[in-house]
Amino acid sequence: MRLIGVYKANGGLAGELSYFFGHMFGRTECKLCDITHSTFAKRPEWKAMEVRLRDELQIEFVLVHRNERTDAQHAASEGREPCILIEDDSGQLSMILDWTDLKLAKGRVSEFERAVRAKLLIY
C-alpha cells in the first residue's frame, strides 16, 4: 500500500517558479505544499513523518505534481487537487484526503499525520 500526495502545482523549473511567485502574491495556493514544504525546502517534520509511516505501517509516501501524474492518478484526482490518494496492493486508487481535509491541517505536519492515520484505520 502507498500514499500519493498530489500537489496543486506543476513540477519542473517553470512550474515551481510559477507556484512560488503566485503564492507570494496570493494568486495561487496549495494546502499540501503548505504542509510538506517551508519556503525553499521539504520540512524536516515531513521527512520524519514519511519515515514513521514506512517503519510503523510499511506505507510508502510519494509526492507528485499535477503534470507528473500517471494516467490512473490523473483520473483519480483531476480537478480535486491537492489531495492524497491511496493505492492498494492491487493498484486500485482511492482519494482519502481532499483539499478541505488538507486545509484543516493548517500547514501542520502533526495535524496532517493525525488525519492520515485516522483514514488508514478504514483500510
Secondary structure, DSSP 8 states (H G I E B T S, - for coil): -EEEEE-SS--HHHHHHHHHHHHHTTS---HHHHHHB-SSSB-HHHHHHHHHHHHHH--EEEEE-GGG--HHHHHHHTTS-SEEEEE-TT--EEEEE-HHHHHHTTT-HHHHHHHHHHHHTT-
